[in-house]
């Protein structure tokens, strides 16, 4: 089991020490599901890149700007679904976020379907 508070502290420390100003650590890898803690030092960006089939960004510390179809600023505690468009992420201050992605959409049968 991952300790999220510890992962946050470690990630921001390593991002500040890194020459490129960033650090990432995958916490969950379950079939197509991935959850990764990513830290960016203030002013650091993840350049424009393609989005996976499904993704969300949850800001755990700091403030970020996400560009794509509609640029948005996110602060600690906010959760945003990422569009299927190319996007980039910029740290407006030292920041840590949880990136949740689904890398494929095939049904592996590992979890039951819930009818609502």
Phi and psi restraints in degrees (range 20) as a CNS / XPLOR table:
assign (resid 1 and name C) (resid 2 and name N)
       (resid 2 and name CA) (resid 2 and name C) 1.0 -84.1 20.0 2
assign (resid 2 and name N) (resid 2 and name CA)
       (resid 2 and name C) (resid 3 and name N) 1.0 141.9 20.0 2
assign (resid 2 and name C) (resid 3 and name N)
       (resid 3 and name CA) (resid 3 and name C) 1.0 -97.0 20.0 2
assign (resid 3 and name N) (resid 3 and name CA)
       (resid 3 and name C) (resid 4 and name N) 1.0 104.7 20.0 2
assign (resid 3 and name C) (resid 4 and name N)
       (resid 4 and name CA) (resid 4 and name C) 1.0 -64.1 20.0 2
assign (resid 4 and name N) (resid 4 and name CA)
       (resid 4 and name C) (resid 5 and name N) 1.0 -41.6 20.0 2
assign (resid 4 and name C) (resid 5 and name N)
       (resid 5 and name CA) (resid 5 and name C) 1.0 -60.4 20.0 2
assign (resid 5 and name N) (resid 5 and name CA)
       (resid 5 and name C) (resid 6 and name N) 1.0 -43.3 20.0 2
assign (resid 5 and name C) (resid 6 and name N)
       (resid 6 and name CA) (resid 6 and name C) 1.0 -65.5 20.0 2
assign (resid 6 and name N) (resid 6 and name CA)
       (resid 6 and name C) (resid 7 and name N) 1.0 -41.3 20.0 2
assign (resid 6 and name C) (resid 7 and name N)
       (resid 7 and name CA) (resid 7 and name C) 1.0 -62.1 20.0 2
assign (resid 7 and name N) (resid 7 and name CA)
       (resid 7 and name C) (resid 8 and name N) 1.0 -38.1 20.0 2
assign (resid 7 and name C) (resid 8 and name N)
       (resid 8 and name CA) (resid 8 and name C) 1.0 -63.7 20.0 2
assign (resid 8 and name N) (resid 8 and name CA)
       (resid 8 and name C) (resid 9 and name N) 1.0 -49.3 20.0 2
assign (resid 8 and name C) (resid 9 and name N)
       (resid 9 and name CA) (resid 9 and name C) 1.0 -62.2 20.0 2
assign (resid 9 and name N) (resid 9 and name CA)
       (resid 9 and name C) (resid 10 and name N) 1.0 -44.5 20.0 2
assign (resid 9 and name C) (resid 10 and name N)
       (resid 10 and name CA) (resid 10 and name C) 1.0 -64.3 20.0 2
assign (resid 10 and name N) (resid 10 and name CA)
       (resid 10 and name C) (resid 11 and name N) 1.0 -43.9 20.0 2
assign (resid 10 and name C) (resid 11 and name N)
       (resid 11 and name CA) (resid 11 and name C) 1.0 -62.8 20.0 2
assign (resid 11 and name N) (resid 11 and name CA)
       (resid 11 and name C) (resid 12 and name N) 1.0 -46.3 20.0 2
assign (resid 11 and name C) (resid 12 and name N)
       (resid 12 and name CA) (resid 12 and name C) 1.0 -69.4 20.0 2
assign (resid 12 and name N) (resid 12 and name CA)
       (resid 12 and name C) (resid 13 and name N) 1.0 -35.6 20.0 2
assign (resid 12 and name C) (resid 13 and name N)
       (resid 13 and name CA) (resid 13 and name C) 1.0 -62.4 20.0 2
assign (resid 13 and name N) (resid 13 and name CA)
       (resid 13 and name C) (resid 14 and name N) 1.0 -47.0 20.0 2
assign (resid 13 and name C) (resid 14 and name N)
       (resid 14 and name CA) (resid 14 and name C) 1.0 -68.2 20.0 2
assign (resid 14 and name N) (resid 14 and name CA)
       (resid 14 and name C) (resid 15 and name N) 1.0 -35.3 20.0 2
assign (resid 14 and name C) (resid 15 and name N)
       (resid 15 and name CA) (resid 15 and name C) 1.0 -64.0 20.0 2
assign (resid 15 and name N) (resid 15 and name CA)
       (resid 15 and name C) (resid 16 and name N) 1.0 -42.5 20.0 2
assign (resid 15 and name C) (resid 16 and name N)
       (resid 16 and name CA) (resid 16 and name C) 1.0 -64.6 20.0 2
assign (resid 16 and name N) (resid 16 and name CA)
       (resid 16 and name C) (resid 17 and name N) 1.0 -31.6 20.0 2
assign (resid 16 and name C) (resid 17 and name N)
       (resid 17 and name CA) (resid 17 and name C) 1.0 -83.4 20.0 2
assign (resid 17 and name N) (resid 17 and name CA)
       (resid 17 and name C) (resid 18 and name N) 1.0 -21.4 20.0 2
assign (resid 17 and name C) (resid 18 and name N)
       (resid 18 and name CA) (resid 18 and name C) 1.0 -76.7 20.0 2
assign (resid 18 and name N) (resid 18 and name CA)
       (resid 18 and name C) (resid 19 and name N) 1.0 142.6 20.0 2
assign (resid 18 and name C) (resid 19 and name N)
       (resid 19 and name CA) (resid 19 and name C) 1.0 -60.9 20.0 2
assign (resid 19 and name N) (resid 19 and name CA)
       (resid 19 and name C) (resid 20 and name N) 1.0 -33.3 20.0 2
assign (resid 19 and name C) (resid 20 and name N)
       (resid 20 and name CA) (resid 20 and name C) 1.0 -91.2 20.0 2
assign (resid 20 and name N) (resid 20 and name CA)
       (resid 20 and name C) (resid 21 and name N) 1.0 -0.4 20.0 2
assign (resid 20 and name C) (resid 21 and name N)
       (resid 21 and name CA) (resid 21 and name C) 1.0 72.8 20.0 2
assign (resid 21 and name N) (resid 21 and name CA)
       (resid 21 and name C) (resid 22 and name N) 1.0 22.0 20.0 2
assign (resid 21 and name C) (resid 22 and name N)
       (resid 22 and name CA) (resid 22 and name C) 1.0 -146.0 20.0 2
assign (resid 22 and name N) (resid 22 and name CA)
       (resid 22 and name C) (resid 23 and name N) 1.0 160.6 20.0 2
assign (resid 22 and name C) (resid 23 and name N)
       (resid 23 and name CA) (resid 23 and name C) 1.0 -153.2 20.0 2
assign (resid 23 and name N) (resid 23 and name CA)
       (resid 23 and name C) (resid 24 and name N) 1.0 142.2 20.0 2
assign (resid 23 and name C) (resid 24 and name N)
       (resid 24 and name CA) (resid 24 and name C) 1.0 -136.6 20.0 2
assign (resid 24 and name N) (resid 24 and name CA)
       (resid 24 and name C) (resid 25 and name N) 1.0 143.6 20.0 2
assign (resid 24 and name C) (resid 25 and name N)
       (resid 25 and name CA) (resid 25 and name C) 1.0 -143.1 20.0 2
assign (resid 25 and name N) (resid 25 and name CA)
       (resid 25 and name C) (resid 26 and name N) 1.0 121.8 20.0 2
assign (resid 25 and name C) (resid 26 and name N)
       (resid 26 and name CA) (resid 26 and name C) 1.0 -76.8 20.0 2
assign (resid 26 and name N) (resid 26 and name CA)
       (resid 26 and name C) (resid 27 and name N) 1.0 127.7 20.0 2
assign (resid 26 and name C) (resid 27 and name N)
       (resid 27 and name CA) (resid 27 and name C) 1.0 -101.5 20.0 2
assign (resid 27 and name N) (resid 27 and name CA)
       (resid 27 and name C) (resid 28 and name N) 1.0 -33.3 20.0 2
assign (resid 27 and name C) (resid 28 and name N)
       (resid 28 and name CA) (resid 28 and name C) 1.0 -131.7 20.0 2
assign (resid 28 and name N) (resid 28 and name CA)
       (resid 28 and name C) (resid 29 and name N) 1.0 133.4 20.0 2
assign (resid 28 and name C) (resid 29 and name N)
       (resid 29 and name CA) (resid 29 and name C) 1.0 -140.9 20.0 2
assign (resid 29 and name N) (resid 29 and name CA)
       (resid 29 and name C) (resid 30 and name N) 1.0 100.2 20.0 2
assign (resid 29 and name C) (resid 30 and name N)
       (resid 30 and name CA) (resid 30 and name C) 1.0 -132.0 20.0 2
assign (resid 30 and name N) (resid 30 and name CA)
       (resid 30 and name C) (resid 31 and name N) 1.0 98.9 20.0 2
assign (resid 30 and name C) (resid 31 and name N)
       (resid 31 and name CA) (resid 31 and name C) 1.0 58.6 20.0 2
assign (resid 31 and name N) (resid 31 and name CA)
       (resid 31 and name C) (resid 32 and name N) 1.0 -125.9 20.0 2
assign (resid 31 and name C) (resid 32 and name N)
       (resid 32 and name CA) (resid 32 and name C) 1.0 -81.7 20.0 2
assign (resid 32 and name N) (resid 32 and name CA)
       (resid 32 and name C) (resid 33 and name N) 1.0 -6.0 20.0 2
assign (resid 32 and name C) (resid 33 and name N)
       (resid 33 and name CA) (resid 33 and name C) 1.0 -85.9 20.0 2
assign (resid 33 and name N) (resid 33 and name CA)
       (resid 33 and name C) (resid 34 and name N) 1.0 131.0 20.0 2
assign (resid 33 and name C) (resid 34 and name N)
       (resid 34 and name CA) (resid 34 and name C) 1.0 -131.5 20.0 2
assign (resid 34 and name N) (resid 34 and name CA)
       (resid 34 and name C) (resid 35 and name N) 1.0 137.2 20.0 2
assign (resid 34 and name C) (resid 35 and name N)
       (resid 35 and name CA) (resid 35 and name C) 1.0 -129.3 20.0 2
assign (resid 35 and name N) (resid 35 and name CA)
       (resid 35 and name C) (resid 36 and name N) 1.0 123.3 20.0 2
assign (resid 35 and name C) (resid 36 and name N)
       (resid 36 and name CA) (resid 36 and name C) 1.0 -129.2 20.0 2
assign (resid 36 and name N) (resid 36 and name CA)
       (resid 36 and name C) (resid 37 and name N) 1.0 131.2 20.0 2
assign (resid 36 and name C) (resid 37 and name N)
       (resid 37 and name CA) (resid 37 and name C) 1.0 -87.3 20.0 2
assign (resid 37 and name N) (resid 37 and name CA)
       (resid 37 and name C) (resid 38 and name N) 1.0 126.3 20.0 2
assign (resid 37 and name C) (resid 38 and name N)
       (resid 38 and name CA) (resid 38 and name C) 1.0 -125.0 20.0 2
assign (resid 38 and name N) (resid 38 and name CA)
       (resid 38 and name C) (resid 39 and name N) 1.0 131.2 20.0 2
assign (resid 38 and name C) (resid 39 and name N)
       (resid 39 and name CA) (resid 39 and name C) 1.0 -115.8 20.0 2
assign (resid 39 and name N) (resid 39 and name CA)
       (resid 39 and name C) (resid 40 and name N) 1.0 138.3 20.0 2
assign (resid 39 and name C) (resid 40 and name N)
       (resid 40 and name CA) (resid 40 and name C) 1.0 -129.1 20.0 2
assign (resid 40 and name N) (resid 40 and name CA)
       (resid 40 and name C) (resid 41 and name N) 1.0 129.2 20.0 2
assign (resid 40 and name C) (resid 41 and name N)
       (resid 41 and name CA) (resid 41 and name C) 1.0 -71.2 20.0 2
assign (resid 41 and name N) (resid 41 and name CA)
       (resid 41 and name C) (resid 42 and name N) 1.0 152.6 20.0 2
assign (resid 41 and name C) (resid 42 and name N)
       (resid 42 and name CA) (resid 42 and name C) 1.0 -49.4 20.0 2
assign (resid 42 and name N) (resid 42 and name CA)
       (resid 42 and name C) (resid 43 and name N) 1.0 132.5 20.0 2
assign (resid 42 and name C) (resid 43 and name N)
       (resid 43 and name CA) (resid 43 and name C) 1.0 87.1 20.0 2
assign (resid 43 and name N) (resid 43 and name CA)
       (resid 43 and name C) (resid 44 and name N) 1.0 -7.4 20.0 2
assign (resid 43 and name C) (resid 44 and name N)
       (resid 44 and name CA) (resid 44 and name C) 1.0 -85.8 20.0 2
assign (resid 44 and name N) (resid 44 and name CA)
       (resid 44 and name C) (resid 45 and name N) 1.0 145.7 20.0 2
assign (resid 44 and name C) (resid 45 and name N)
       (resid 45 and name CA) (resid 45 and name C) 1.0 -128.6 20.0 2
assign (resid 45 and name N) (resid 45 and name CA)
       (resid 45 and name C) (resid 46 and name N) 1.0 152.7 20.0 2
assign (resid 45 and name C) (resid 46 and name N)
       (resid 46 and name CA) (resid 46 and name C) 1.0 -99.9 20.0 2
assign (resid 46 and name N) (resid 46 and name CA)
       (resid 46 and name C) (resid 47 and name N) 1.0 112.2 20.0 2
assign (resid 46 and name C) (resid 47 and name N)
       (resid 47 and name CA) (resid 47 and name C) 1.0 -57.5 20.0 2
assign (resid 47 and name N) (resid 47 and name CA)
       (resid 47 and name C) (resid 48 and name N) 1.0 166.7 20.0 2
assign (resid 47 and name C) (resid 48 and name N)
       (resid 48 and name CA) (resid 48 and name C) 1.0 -54.9 20.0 2
assign (resid 48 and name N) (resid 48 and name CA)
       (resid 48 and name C) (resid 49 and name N) 1.0 132.8 20.0 2
assign (resid 48 and name C) (resid 49 and name N)
       (resid 49 and name CA) (resid 49 and name C) 1.0 -151.1 20.0 2
assign (resid 49 and name N) (resid 49 and name CA)
       (resid 49 and name C) (resid 50 and name N) 1.0 163.8 20.0 2
assign (resid 49 and name C) (resid 50 and name N)
       (resid 50 and name CA) (resid 50 and name C) 1.0 -75.2 20.0 2
assign (resid 50 and name N) (resid 50 and name CA)
       (resid 50 and name C) (resid 51 and name N) 1.0 150.1 20.0 2
assign (resid 50 and name C) (resid 51 and name N)
       (resid 51 and name CA) (resid 51 and name C) 1.0 -90.0 20.0 2
assign (resid 51 and name N) (resid 51 and name CA)
       (resid 51 and name C) (resid 52 and name N) 1.0 147.4 20.0 2
assign (resid 51 and name C) (resid 52 and name N)
       (resid 52 and name CA) (resid 52 and name C) 1.0 -71.4 20.0 2
assign (resid 52 and name N) (resid 52 and name CA)
       (resid 52 and name C) (resid 53 and name N) 1.0 176.3 20.0 2
assign (resid 52 and name C) (resid 53 and name N)
       (resid 53 and name CA) (resid 53 and name C) 1.0 -54.3 20.0 2
assign (resid 53 and name N) (resid 53 and name CA)
       (resid 53 and name C) (resid 54 and name N) 1.0 -35.0 20.0 2
assign (resid 53 and name C) (resid 54 and name N)
       (resid 54 and name CA) (resid 54 and name C) 1.0 -149.1 20.0 2
assign (resid 54 and name N) (resid 54 and name CA)
       (resid 54 and name C) (resid 55 and name N) 1.0 137.3 20.0 2
assign (resid 54 and name C) (resid 55 and name N)
       (resid 55 and name CA) (resid 55 and name C) 1.0 -158.8 20.0 2
assign (resid 55 and name N) (resid 55 and name CA)
       (resid 55 and name C) (resid 56 and name N) 1.0 152.0 20.0 2
assign (resid 55 and name C) (resid 56 and name N)
       (resid 56 and name CA) (resid 56 and name C) 1.0 -139.8 20.0 2
assign (resid 56 and name N) (resid 56 and name CA)
       (resid 56 and name C) (resid 57 and name N) 1.0 157.9 20.0 2
assign (resid 56 and name C) (resid 57 and name N)
       (resid 57 and name CA) (resid 57 and name C) 1.0 -126.3 20.0 2
assign (resid 57 and name N) (resid 57 and name CA)
       (resid 57 and name C) (resid 58 and name N) 1.0 127.7 20.0 2
assign (resid 57 and name C) (resid 58 and name N)
       (resid 58 and name CA) (resid 58 and name C) 1.0 -120.2 20.0 2
assign (resid 58 and name N) (resid 58 and name CA)
       (resid 58 and name C) (resid 59 and name N) 1.0 114.3 20.0 2
assign (resid 58 and name C) (resid 59 and name N)
       (resid 59 and name CA) (resid 59 and name C) 1.0 -77.9 20.0 2
assign (resid 59 and name N) (resid 59 and name CA)
       (resid 59 and name C) (resid 60 and name N) 1.0 119.3 20.0 2
assign (resid 59 and name C) (resid 60 and name N)
       (resid 60 and name CA) (resid 60 and name C) 1.0 -95.2 20.0 2
assign (resid 60 and name N) (resid 60 and name CA)
       (resid 60 and name C) (resid 61 and name N) 1.0 -32.4 20.0 2
assign (resid 60 and name C) (resid 61 and name N)
       (resid 61 and name CA) (resid 61 and name C) 1.0 -148.9 20.0 2
assign (resid 61 and name N) (resid 61 and name CA)
       (resid 61 and name C) (resid 62 and name N) 1.0 142.6 20.0 2
assign (resid 61 and name C) (resid 62 and name N)
       (resid 62 and name CA) (resid 62 and name C) 1.0 89.7 20.0 2
assign (resid 62 and name N) (resid 62 and name CA)
       (resid 62 and name C) (resid 63 and name N) 1.0 -155.4 20.0 2
assign (resid 62 and name C) (resid 63 and name N)
       (resid 63 and name CA) (resid 63 and name C) 1.0 -147.0 20.0 2
assign (resid 63 and name N) (resid 63 and name CA)
       (resid 63 and name C) (resid 64 and name N) 1.0 132.3 20.0 2
assign (resid 63 and name C) (resid 64 and name N)
       (resid 64 and name CA) (resid 64 and name C) 1.0 -127.0 20.0 2
assign (resid 64 and name N) (resid 64 and name CA)
       (resid 64 and name C) (resid 65 and name N) 1.0 155.7 20.0 2
assign (resid 64 and name C) (resid 65 and name N)
       (resid 65 and name CA) (resid 65 and name C) 1.0 -116.4 20.0 2
assign (resid 65 and name N) (resid 65 and name CA)
       (resid 65 and name C) (resid 66 and name N) 1.0 126.2 20.0 2
assign (resid 65 and name C) (resid 66 and name N)
       (resid 66 and name CA) (resid 66 and name C) 1.0 -112.5 20.0 2
assign (resid 66 and name N) (resid 66 and name CA)
       (resid 66 and name C) (resid 67 and name N) 1.0 122.3 20.0 2
assign (resid 66 and name C) (resid 67 and name N)
       (resid 67 and name CA) (resid 67 and name C) 1.0 -102.0 20.0 2
assign (resid 67 and name N) (resid 67 and name CA)
       (resid 67 and name C) (resid 68 and name N) 1.0 160.1 20.0 2
assign (resid 67 and name C) (resid 68 and name N)
       (resid 68 and name CA) (resid 68 and name C) 1.0 165.7 20.0 2
assign (resid 68 and name N) (resid 68 and name CA)
       (resid 68 and name C) (resid 69 and name N) 1.0 -133.6 20.0 2
assign (resid 68 and name C) (resid 69 and name N)
       (resid 69 and name CA) (resid 69 and name C) 1.0 -63.5 20.0 2
assign (resid 69 and name N) (resid 69 and name CA)
       (resid 69 and name C) (resid 70 and name N) 1.0 -49.0 20.0 2
assign (resid 69 and name C) (resid 70 and name N)
       (resid 70 and name CA) (resid 70 and name C) 1.0 -127.7 20.0 2
assign (resid 70 and name N) (resid 70 and name CA)
       (resid 70 and name C) (resid 71 and name N) 1.0 108.3 20.0 2
assign (resid 70 and name C) (resid 71 and name N)
       (resid 71 and name CA) (resid 71 and name C) 1.0 -58.7 20.0 2
assign (resid 71 and name N) (resid 71 and name CA)
       (resid 71 and name C) (resid 72 and name N) 1.0 143.1 20.0 2
assign (resid 71 and name C) (resid 72 and name N)
       (resid 72 and name CA) (resid 72 and name C) 1.0 -143.5 20.0 2
assign (resid 72 and name N) (resid 72 and name CA)
       (resid 72 and name C) (resid 73 and name N) 1.0 143.4 20.0 2
assign (resid 72 and name C) (resid 73 and name N)
       (resid 73 and name CA) (resid 73 and name C) 1.0 -99.7 20.0 2
assign (resid 73 and name N) (resid 73 and name CA)
       (resid 73 and name C) (resid 74 and name N) 1.0 134.1 20.0 2
assign (resid 73 and name C) (resid 74 and name N)
       (resid 74 and name CA) (resid 74 and name C) 1.0 -121.9 20.0 2
assign (resid 74 and name N) (resid 74 and name CA)
       (resid 74 and name C) (resid 75 and name N) 1.0 141.0 20.0 2
assign (resid 74 and name C) (resid 75 and name N)
       (resid 75 and name CA) (resid 75 and name C) 1.0 -119.7 20.0 2
assign (resid 75 and name N) (resid 75 and name CA)
       (resid 75 and name C) (resid 76 and name N) 1.0 169.5 20.0 2
assign (resid 75 and name C) (resid 76 and name N)
       (resid 76 and name CA) (resid 76 and name C) 1.0 -46.3 20.0 2
assign (resid 76 and name N) (resid 76 and name CA)
       (resid 76 and name C) (resid 77 and name N) 1.0 129.9 20.0 2
assign (resid 76 and name C) (resid 77 and name N)
       (resid 77 and name CA) (resid 77 and name C) 1.0 95.5 20.0 2
assign (resid 77 and name N) (resid 77 and name CA)
       (resid 77 and name C) (resid 78 and name N) 1.0 -16.2 20.0 2
assign (resid 77 and name C) (resid 78 and name N)
       (resid 78 and name CA) (resid 78 and name C) 1.0 -85.0 20.0 2
assign (resid 78 and name N) (resid 78 and name CA)
       (resid 78 and name C) (resid 79 and name N) 1.0 145.7 20.0 2
assign (resid 78 and name C) (resid 79 and name N)
       (resid 79 and name CA) (resid 79 and name C) 1.0 -125.3 20.0 2
assign (resid 79 and name N) (resid 79 and name CA)
       (resid 79 and name C) (resid 80 and name N) 1.0 132.9 20.0 2
assign (resid 79 and name C) (resid 80 and name N)
       (resid 80 and name CA) (resid 80 and name C) 1.0 -138.7 20.0 2
assign (resid 80 and name N) (resid 80 and name CA)
       (resid 80 and name C) (resid 81 and name N) 1.0 132.4 20.0 2
assign (resid 80 and name C) (resid 81 and name N)
       (resid 81 and name CA) (resid 81 and name C) 1.0 -74.5 20.0 2
assign (resid 81 and name N) (resid 81 and name CA)
       (resid 81 and name C) (resid 82 and name N) 1.0 138.6 20.0 2
assign (resid 81 and name C) (resid 82 and name N)
       (resid 82 and name CA) (resid 82 and name C) 1.0 -88.9 20.0 2
assign (resid 82 and name N) (resid 82 and name CA)
       (resid 82 and name C) (resid 83 and name N) 1.0 139.6 20.0 2
assign (resid 82 and name C) (resid 83 and name N)
       (resid 83 and name CA) (resid 83 and name C) 1.0 -72.5 20.0 2
assign (resid 83 and name N) (resid 83 and name CA)
       (resid 83 and name C) (resid 84 and name N) 1.0 171.8 20.0 2
assign (resid 83 and name C) (resid 84 and name N)
       (resid 84 and name CA) (resid 84 and name C) 1.0 -87.0 20.0 2
assign (resid 84 and name N) (resid 84 and name CA)
       (resid 84 and name C) (resid 85 and name N) 1.0 16.0 20.0 2
assign (resid 84 and name C) (resid 85 and name N)
       (resid 85 and name CA) (resid 85 and name C) 1.0 -99.5 20.0 2
assign (resid 85 and name N) (resid 85 and name CA)
       (resid 85 and name C) (resid 86 and name N) 1.0 159.9 20.0 2
assign (resid 85 and name C) (resid 86 and name N)
       (resid 86 and name CA) (resid 86 and name C) 1.0 -58.2 20.0 2
assign (resid 86 and name N) (resid 86 and name CA)
       (resid 86 and name C) (resid 87 and name N) 1.0 144.7 20.0 2
assign (resid 86 and name C) (resid 87 and name N)
       (resid 87 and name CA) (resid 87 and name C) 1.0 -150.9 20.0 2
assign (resid 87 and name N) (resid 87 and name CA)
       (resid 87 and name C) (resid 88 and name N) 1.0 167.2 20.0 2
assign (resid 87 and name C) (resid 88 and name N)
       (resid 88 and name CA) (resid 88 and name C) 1.0 -135.8 20.0 2
assign (resid 88 and name N) (resid 88 and name CA)
       (resid 88 and name C) (resid 89 and name N) 1.0 163.3 20.0 2
assign (resid 88 and name C) (resid 89 and name N)
       (resid 89 and name CA) (resid 89 and name C) 1.0 -131.0 20.0 2
assign (resid 89 and name N) (resid 89 and name CA)
       (resid 89 and name C) (resid 90 and name N) 1.0 129.2 20.0 2
assign (resid 89 and name C) (resid 90 and name N)
       (resid 90 and name CA) (resid 90 and name C) 1.0 -124.2 20.0 2
assign (resid 90 and name N) (resid 90 and name CA)
       (resid 90 and name C) (resid 91 and name N) 1.0 133.9 20.0 2
assign (resid 90 and name C) (resid 91 and name N)
       (resid 91 and name CA) (resid 91 and name C) 1.0 -85.2 20.0 2
assign (resid 91 and name N) (resid 91 and name CA)
       (resid 91 and name C) (resid 92 and name N) 1.0 115.9 20.0 2
assign (resid 91 and name C) (resid 92 and name N)
       (resid 92 and name CA) (resid 92 and name C) 1.0 -82.5 20.0 2
assign (resid 92 and name N) (resid 92 and name CA)
       (resid 92 and name C) (resid 93 and name N) 1.0 -16.2 20.0 2
assign (resid 92 and name C) (resid 93 and name N)
       (resid 93 and name CA) (resid 93 and name C) 1.0 -153.8 20.0 2
assign (resid 93 and name N) (resid 93 and name CA)
       (resid 93 and name C) (resid 94 and name N) 1.0 172.0 20.0 2
assign (resid 93 and name C) (resid 94 and name N)
       (resid 94 and name CA) (resid 94 and name C) 1.0 -53.1 20.0 2
assign (resid 94 and name N) (resid 94 and name CA)
       (resid 94 and name C) (resid 95 and name N) 1.0 125.9 20.0 2
assign (resid 94 and name C) (resid 95 and name N)
       (resid 95 and name CA) (resid 95 and name C) 1.0 -140.5 20.0 2
assign (resid 95 and name N) (resid 95 and name CA)
       (resid 95 and name C) (resid 96 and name N) 1.0 151.5 20.0 2
assign (resid 95 and name C) (resid 96 and name N)
       (resid 96 and name CA) (resid 96 and name C) 1.0 -134.6 20.0 2
assign (resid 96 and name N) (resid 96 and name CA)
       (resid 96 and name C) (resid 97 and name N) 1.0 135.9 20.0 2
assign (resid 96 and name C) (resid 97 and name N)
       (resid 97 and name CA) (resid 97 and name C) 1.0 -139.2 20.0 2
assign (resid 97 and name N) (resid 97 and name CA)
       (resid 97 and name C) (resid 98 and name N) 1.0 156.9 20.0 2
assign (resid 97 and name C) (resid 98 and name N)
       (resid 98 and name CA) (resid 98 and name C) 1.0 -101.5 20.0 2
assign (resid 98 and name N) (resid 98 and name CA)
       (resid 98 and name C) (resid 99 and name N) 1.0 116.7 20.0 2
assign (resid 98 and name C) (resid 99 and name N)
       (resid 99 and name CA) (resid 99 and name C) 1.0 -98.3 20.0 2
assign (resid 99 and name N) (resid 99 and name CA)
       (resid 99 and name C) (resid 100 and name N) 1.0 120.0 20.0 2
assign (resid 99 and name C) (resid 100 and name N)
       (resid 100 and name CA) (resid 100 and name C) 1.0 -109.5 20.0 2
assign (resid 100 and name N) (resid 100 and name CA)
       (resid 100 and name C) (resid 101 and name N) 1.0 126.4 20.0 2
assign (resid 100 and name C) (resid 101 and name N)
       (resid 101 and name CA) (resid 101 and name C) 1.0 -132.3 20.0 2
assign (resid 101 and name N) (resid 101 and name CA)
       (resid 101 and name C) (resid 102 and name N) 1.0 153.1 20.0 2
assign (resid 101 and name C) (resid 102 and name N)
       (resid 102 and name CA) (resid 102 and name C) 1.0 -119.2 20.0 2
assign (resid 102 and name N) (resid 102 and name CA)
       (resid 102 and name C) (resid 103 and name N) 1.0 117.9 20.0 2
assign (resid 102 and name C) (resid 103 and name N)
       (resid 103 and name CA) (resid 103 and name C) 1.0 -87.9 20.0 2
assign (resid 103 and name N) (resid 103 and name CA)
       (resid 103 and name C) (resid 104 and name N) 1.0 -12.5 20.0 2
assign (resid 103 and name C) (resid 104 and name N)
       (resid 104 and name CA) (resid 104 and name C) 1.0 -152.1 20.0 2
assign (resid 104 and name N) (resid 104 and name CA)
       (resid 104 and name C) (resid 105 and name N) 1.0 164.7 20.0 2
assign (resid 104 and name C) (resid 105 and name N)
       (resid 105 and name CA) (resid 105 and name C) 1.0 -116.2 20.0 2
assign (resid 105 and name N) (resid 105 and name CA)
       (resid 105 and name C) (resid 106 and name N) 1.0 11.2 20.0 2
assign (resid 105 and name C) (resid 106 and name N)
       (resid 106 and name CA) (resid 106 and name C) 1.0 -73.6 20.0 2
assign (resid 106 and name N) (resid 106 and name CA)
       (resid 106 and name C) (resid 107 and name N) 1.0 147.0 20.0 2
assign (resid 106 and name C) (resid 107 and name N)
       (resid 107 and name CA) (resid 107 and name C) 1.0 -84.1 20.0 2
assign (resid 107 and name N) (resid 107 and name CA)
       (resid 107 and name C) (resid 108 and name N) 1.0 115.6 20.0 2
assign (resid 107 and name C) (resid 108 and name N)
       (resid 108 and name CA) (resid 108 and name C) 1.0 -88.7 20.0 2
assign (resid 108 and name N) (resid 108 and name CA)
       (resid 108 and name C) (resid 109 and name N) 1.0 -9.0 20.0 2
assign (resid 108 and name C) (resid 109 and name N)
       (resid 109 and name CA) (resid 109 and name C) 1.0 75.7 20.0 2
assign (resid 109 and name N) (resid 109 and name CA)
       (resid 109 and name C) (resid 110 and name N) 1.0 10.1 20.0 2
assign (resid 109 and name C) (resid 110 and name N)
       (resid 110 and name CA) (resid 110 and name C) 1.0 -77.9 20.0 2
assign (resid 110 and name N) (resid 110 and name CA)
       (resid 110 and name C) (resid 111 and name N) 1.0 -19.1 20.0 2
assign (resid 110 and name C) (resid 111 and name N)
       (resid 111 and name CA) (resid 111 and name C) 1.0 -132.5 20.0 2
assign (resid 111 and name N) (resid 111 and name CA)
       (resid 111 and name C) (resid 112 and name N) 1.0 139.6 20.0 2
assign (resid 111 and name C) (resid 112 and name N)
       (resid 112 and name CA) (resid 112 and name C) 1.0 -67.6 20.0 2
assign (resid 112 and name N) (resid 112 and name CA)
       (resid 112 and name C) (resid 113 and name N) 1.0 149.9 20.0 2
assign (resid 112 and name C) (resid 113 and name N)
       (resid 113 and name CA) (resid 113 and name C) 1.0 -76.2 20.0 2
assign (resid 113 and name N) (resid 113 and name CA)
       (resid 113 and name C) (resid 114 and name N) 1.0 137.0 20.0 2
assign (resid 113 and name C) (resid 114 and name N)
       (resid 114 and name CA) (resid 114 and name C) 1.0 -106.3 20.0 2
assign (resid 114 and name N) (resid 114 and name CA)
       (resid 114 and name C) (resid 115 and name N) 1.0 125.6 20.0 2
assign (resid 114 and name C) (resid 115 and name N)
       (resid 115 and name CA) (resid 115 and name C) 1.0 -93.0 20.0 2
assign (resid 115 and name N) (resid 115 and name CA)
       (resid 115 and name C) (resid 116 and name N) 1.0 125.5 20.0 2
